């Protein structure tokens, strides 16, 4: 099997390449310096060239504009990358008759209520980033039959910045932090997620899915557990989202229903606390 991964140097992409390689699956990684996905002609040429050397079986599309607050001031650019770029990839997947996996986000929902979001729930994005990812989903659904849309949230891994790295830095610098307590979701560890995504891409069980580590928490709960496991004496104060005004509105409810994974025979990810423990150990050794 041969799989193309876009955004291969990113937080998730780099771990996906490692997971595919560990399983002896031929992984081809491309990133922004290899291809501007907003250029339809270049996208077609680059991917067809990769396919001509040896046939591709699937594309896992991780490349995206992910700066959520900056997105509010750059709507055209974000839409170009996350929606039009995804459309360009999907068109090539269709022409080559190969499956495509699109990595999406809980931000496609309005973030209200307390019920976990189900994969087929109505989408109503609450910010520019979410809207662009939603449009990307629509393109994938319109153009393809062999597709996976996998929505993830609260992602952390060794590569790139994330909440855990920020908390560890602030905790050491200040000894005290304030963290929002009214946004609920599930952290997602990229090596665990990569294992699941590769399990999925090896099948034809297409459709929309949600994938995060097991268990729920607020950002405040997450921060407390980070300091506890890292054995750092840091005072953590719970606050409402209003205490941290940001450009892009954040969802209060990022709970995601993952029962579709088990229904289709996929193994759920471990508890987020267990993932955090392994991540902190990785960080220490890296």
HUNORCOR-V279949 format. One record per residue. N is the residue number from 1. RES is the residue in one small letter. OMEGA is omega as a letter, one per 30 degrees, with the letter a starting at -180 (999 if undefined). D_FIRST is the distance of its C-alpha to the first C-alpha in Angstrom with 1 decimal. Layout:
n=N res=RES omega=OMEGA d_first=D_FIRST
n=N res=RES omega=OMEGA d_first=D_FIRST
This chain:
n=1 res=x omega=a d_first=0.0
n=2 res=x omega=a d_first=3.8
n=3 res=x omega=l d_first=6.7
n=4 res=x omega=l d_first=10.3
n=5 res=x omega=l d_first=13.0
n=6 res=x omega=a d_first=16.6
n=7 res=x omega=a d_first=19.5
n=8 res=x omega=l d_first=17.6
n=9 res=x omega=a d_first=21.0
n=10 res=x omega=a d_first=22.4
n=11 res=x omega=l d_first=23.2
n=12 res=x omega=a d_first=20.1
n=13 res=x omega=a d_first=17.7
n=14 res=x omega=l d_first=18.4
n=15 res=x omega=l d_first=17.8
n=16 res=x omega=l d_first=14.5
n=17 res=x omega=l d_first=13.3
n=18 res=x omega=a d_first=15.0
n=19 res=x omega=l d_first=13.5
n=20 res=x omega=a d_first=9.8
n=21 res=x omega=l d_first=11.0
n=22 res=x omega=a d_first=13.1
n=23 res=x omega=l d_first=10.4
n=24 res=x omega=l d_first=8.8
n=25 res=x omega=a d_first=5.7
n=26 res=x omega=a d_first=6.2
n=27 res=x omega=l d_first=8.6
n=28 res=x omega=a d_first=11.0
n=29 res=x omega=l d_first=14.3
n=30 res=x omega=l d_first=17.2
n=31 res=x omega=a d_first=20.6
n=32 res=x omega=a d_first=24.0
n=33 res=x omega=l d_first=24.9
n=34 res=x omega=a d_first=22.0
n=35 res=x omega=l d_first=22.4
n=36 res=x omega=a d_first=25.2
n=37 res=x omega=l d_first=23.4
n=38 res=x omega=l d_first=26.9
n=39 res=x omega=a d_first=27.1
n=40 res=x omega=a d_first=25.6
n=41 res=x omega=a d_first=25.9
n=42 res=x omega=a d_first=24.3
n=43 res=x omega=l d_first=21.4
n=44 res=x omega=a d_first=20.7
n=45 res=x omega=a d_first=21.2
n=46 res=x omega=a d_first=19.1
n=47 res=x omega=l d_first=15.9
n=48 res=x omega=l d_first=16.5
n=49 res=x omega=l d_first=17.0
n=50 res=x omega=a d_first=13.7
n=51 res=x omega=a d_first=12.1
n=52 res=x omega=l d_first=14.5
n=53 res=x omega=l d_first=13.5
n=54 res=x omega=a d_first=10.0
n=55 res=x omega=l d_first=8.7
n=56 res=x omega=l d_first=7.4
n=57 res=x omega=a d_first=6.2
n=58 res=x omega=l d_first=8.5
n=59 res=x omega=l d_first=11.3
n=60 res=x omega=a d_first=13.1
n=61 res=x omega=l d_first=16.6
n=62 res=x omega=a d_first=18.8
n=63 res=x omega=a d_first=21.2
n=64 res=x omega=l d_first=24.7
n=65 res=x omega=a d_first=28.4
n=66 res=x omega=l d_first=29.3
n=67 res=x omega=a d_first=32.9
n=68 res=x omega=a d_first=34.5
n=69 res=x omega=l d_first=38.1
n=70 res=x omega=a d_first=37.8
n=71 res=x omega=a d_first=36.0
n=72 res=x omega=l d_first=39.4
n=73 res=x omega=a d_first=40.8
n=74 res=x omega=a d_first=37.9
n=75 res=x omega=a d_first=37.0
n=76 res=x omega=a d_first=36.3
n=77 res=x omega=a d_first=33.8
n=78 res=x omega=l d_first=32.1
n=79 res=x omega=l d_first=31.8
n=80 res=x omega=a d_first=30.5
n=81 res=x omega=a d_first=27.7
n=82 res=x omega=l d_first=26.7
n=83 res=x omega=a d_first=27.5
n=84 res=x omega=l d_first=27.5
n=85 res=x omega=l d_first=24.6
n=86 res=x omega=l d_first=22.5
n=87 res=x omega=a d_first=23.8
n=88 res=x omega=l d_first=22.7
n=89 res=x omega=a d_first=19.1
n=90 res=x omega=l d_first=19.2
n=91 res=x omega=a d_first=20.8
n=92 res=x omega=l d_first=18.1
n=93 res=x omega=l d_first=15.4
n=94 res=x omega=a d_first=17.9
n=95 res=x omega=l d_first=18.5
n=96 res=x omega=a d_first=14.8
n=97 res=x omega=l d_first=14.5
n=98 res=x omega=a d_first=11.6
n=99 res=x omega=a d_first=12.1
n=100 res=x omega=l d_first=13.8
n=101 res=x omega=a d_first=15.0
n=102 res=x omega=l d_first=18.5
n=103 res=x omega=a d_first=20.1
n=104 res=x omega=a d_first=23.8
n=105 res=x omega=l d_first=26.9
n=106 res=x omega=a d_first=29.9
n=107 res=x omega=l d_first=32.0
n=108 res=x omega=l d_first=31.4
n=109 res=x omega=a d_first=34.0
n=110 res=x omega=l d_first=37.7
n=111 res=x omega=a d_first=37.8
n=112 res=x omega=l d_first=40.9
n=113 res=x omega=a d_first=41.9
n=114 res=x omega=l d_first=40.7
n=115 res=x omega=l d_first=38.5
n=116 res=x omega=l d_first=34.7
n=117 res=x omega=l d_first=32.9
n=118 res=x omega=a d_first=30.8
n=119 res=x omega=a d_first=27.7
n=120 res=x omega=l d_first=29.6
n=121 res=x omega=l d_first=32.9
n=122 res=x omega=a d_first=34.6
n=123 res=x omega=l d_first=33.5
n=124 res=x omega=a d_first=36.4
n=125 res=x omega=a d_first=35.4
n=126 res=x omega=l d_first=38.2
n=127 res=x omega=a d_first=37.5
n=128 res=x omega=l d_first=36.1
n=129 res=x omega=l d_first=32.8
n=130 res=x omega=l d_first=32.3
n=131 res=x omega=a d_first=33.3
n=132 res=x omega=l d_first=30.8
n=133 res=x omega=l d_first=27.9
n=134 res=x omega=l d_first=29.3
n=135 res=x omega=l d_first=29.4
n=136 res=x omega=l d_first=25.8
n=137 res=x omega=a d_first=25.1
n=138 res=x omega=l d_first=27.2
n=139 res=x omega=l d_first=25.5
n=140 res=x omega=a d_first=22.1
n=141 res=x omega=a d_first=23.8
n=142 res=x omega=a d_first=25.8
n=143 res=x omega=a d_first=23.1
n=144 res=x omega=l d_first=20.1
n=145 res=x omega=a d_first=19.7
n=146 res=x omega=a d_first=16.1
n=147 res=x omega=l d_first=16.8
n=148 res=x omega=l d_first=17.3
n=149 res=x omega=a d_first=20.3
n=150 res=x omega=a d_first=20.6
n=151 res=x omega=a d_first=24.1
n=152 res=x omega=l d_first=24.8
n=153 res=x omega=l d_first=28.1
n=154 res=x omega=a d_first=30.0
n=155 res=x omega=l d_first=27.1
n=156 res=x omega=l d_first=27.6
n=157 res=x omega=a d_first=25.7
n=158 res=x omega=a d_first=26.5
n=159 res=x omega=l d_first=25.8
n=160 res=x omega=a d_first=28.4
n=161 res=x omega=l d_first=31.4
n=162 res=x omega=a d_first=31.8
n=163 res=x omega=a d_first=34.6
n=164 res=x omega=l d_first=34.6
n=165 res=x omega=l d_first=35.1
n=166 res=x omega=l d_first=37.8
n=167 res=x omega=a d_first=39.6
n=168 res=x omega=l d_first=39.6
n=169 res=x omega=a d_first=41.0
n=170 res=x omega=l d_first=43.6
n=171 res=x omega=l d_first=44.6
n=172 res=x omega=a d_first=45.3
n=173 res=x omega=a d_first=47.2
n=174 res=x omega=a d_first=49.2
n=175 res=x omega=l d_first=49.4
n=176 res=x omega=l d_first=49.3
n=177 res=x omega=l d_first=47.0
n=178 res=x omega=a d_first=47.3
n=179 res=x omega=a d_first=44.2
n=180 res=x omega=a d_first=43.8
n=181 res=x omega=a d_first=44.2
n=182 res=x omega=l d_first=43.8
n=183 res=x omega=a d_first=40.1
n=184 res=x omega=l d_first=38.0
n=185 res=x omega=a d_first=34.3
n=186 res=x omega=l d_first=31.5
n=187 res=x omega=a d_first=30.1
n=188 res=x omega=a d_first=26.3
n=189 res=x omega=a d_first=24.9
n=190 res=x omega=l d_first=21.8
n=191 res=x omega=l d_first=20.2
n=192 res=x omega=l d_first=20.9
n=193 res=x omega=a d_first=19.6
n=194 res=x omega=l d_first=16.3
n=195 res=x omega=l d_first=15.7
n=196 res=x omega=a d_first=16.5
n=197 res=x omega=l d_first=14.5
n=198 res=x omega=l d_first=11.2
n=199 res=x omega=a d_first=12.6
n=200 res=x omega=a d_first=13.3
n=201 res=x omega=l d_first=10.2
n=202 res=x omega=a d_first=8.6
n=203 res=x omega=l d_first=11.7
n=204 res=x omega=a d_first=13.7
n=205 res=x omega=a d_first=16.8
n=206 res=x omega=l d_first=17.5
n=207 res=x omega=l d_first=20.7
n=208 res=x omega=l d_first=22.7
n=209 res=x omega=l d_first=22.5
n=210 res=x omega=a d_first=24.5
n=211 res=x omega=l d_first=23.2
n=212 res=x omega=l d_first=25.6
n=213 res=x omega=a d_first=26.9
n=214 res=x omega=l d_first=29.5
n=215 res=x omega=a d_first=33.2
n=216 res=x omega=l d_first=35.3
n=217 res=x omega=l d_first=37.5
n=218 res=x omega=l d_first=39.4
n=219 res=x omega=l d_first=39.0
n=220 res=x omega=l d_first=42.2
n=221 res=x omega=a d_first=40.9
n=222 res=x omega=a d_first=37.8
n=223 res=x omega=l d_first=40.0
n=224 res=x omega=a d_first=42.3
n=225 res=x omega=l d_first=39.5
n=226 res=x omega=a d_first=38.2
n=227 res=x omega=l d_first=41.7
n=228 res=x omega=a d_first=42.3
n=229 res=x omega=a d_first=39.2
n=230 res=x omega=a d_first=39.7
n=231 res=x omega=l d_first=43.4
n=232 res=x omega=l d_first=44.8
n=233 res=x omega=a d_first=48.2
n=234 res=x omega=l d_first=47.7
n=235 res=x omega=a d_first=49.7
n=236 res=x omega=a d_first=47.5
n=237 res=x omega=l d_first=49.3
n=238 res=x omega=l d_first=47.9
n=239 res=x omega=l d_first=48.6
n=240 res=x omega=l d_first=47.9
n=241 res=x omega=a d_first=45.5
n=242 res=x omega=a d_first=48.7
n=243 res=x omega=l d_first=49.4
n=244 res=x omega=l d_first=46.5
n=245 res=x omega=l d_first=46.8
n=246 res=x omega=a d_first=43.6
n=247 res=x omega=a d_first=42.8
n=248 res=x omega=l d_first=40.0
n=249 res=x omega=l d_first=40.8
n=250 res=x omega=l d_first=38.7
n=251 res=x omega=l d_first=37.9
n=252 res=x omega=a d_first=40.1
n=253 res=x omega=l d_first=37.8
n=254 res=x omega=l d_first=34.2
n=255 res=x omega=a d_first=33.8
n=256 res=x omega=l d_first=30.6
n=257 res=x omega=a d_first=30.1
n=258 res=x omega=a d_first=26.8
n=259 res=x omega=l d_first=27.7
n=260 res=x omega=l d_first=25.1
n=261 res=x omega=a d_first=22.4
n=262 res=x omega=l d_first=24.2
n=263 res=x omega=a d_first=25.0
n=264 res=x omega=l d_first=21.3
n=265 res=x omega=l d_first=20.7
n=266 res=x omega=a d_first=19.4
n=267 res=x omega=l d_first=21.2
n=268 res=x omega=l d_first=23.5
n=269 res=x omega=l d_first=23.8
n=270 res=x omega=l d_first=26.8
n=271 res=x omega=a d_first=30.2
n=272 res=x omega=l d_first=30.6
n=273 res=x omega=l d_first=33.4
n=274 res=x omega=l d_first=31.1
n=275 res=x omega=l d_first=28.5
n=276 res=x omega=l d_first=31.4
n=277 res=x omega=l d_first=32.6
n=278 res=x omega=l d_first=29.4
n=279 res=x omega=a d_first=29.2
n=280 res=x omega=l d_first=32.8
n=281 res=x omega=l d_first=32.1
n=282 res=x omega=a d_first=29.2
n=283 res=x omega=a d_first=31.5
n=284 res=x omega=a d_first=34.2
n=285 res=x omega=a d_first=32.1
n=286 res=x omega=999 d_first=30.4
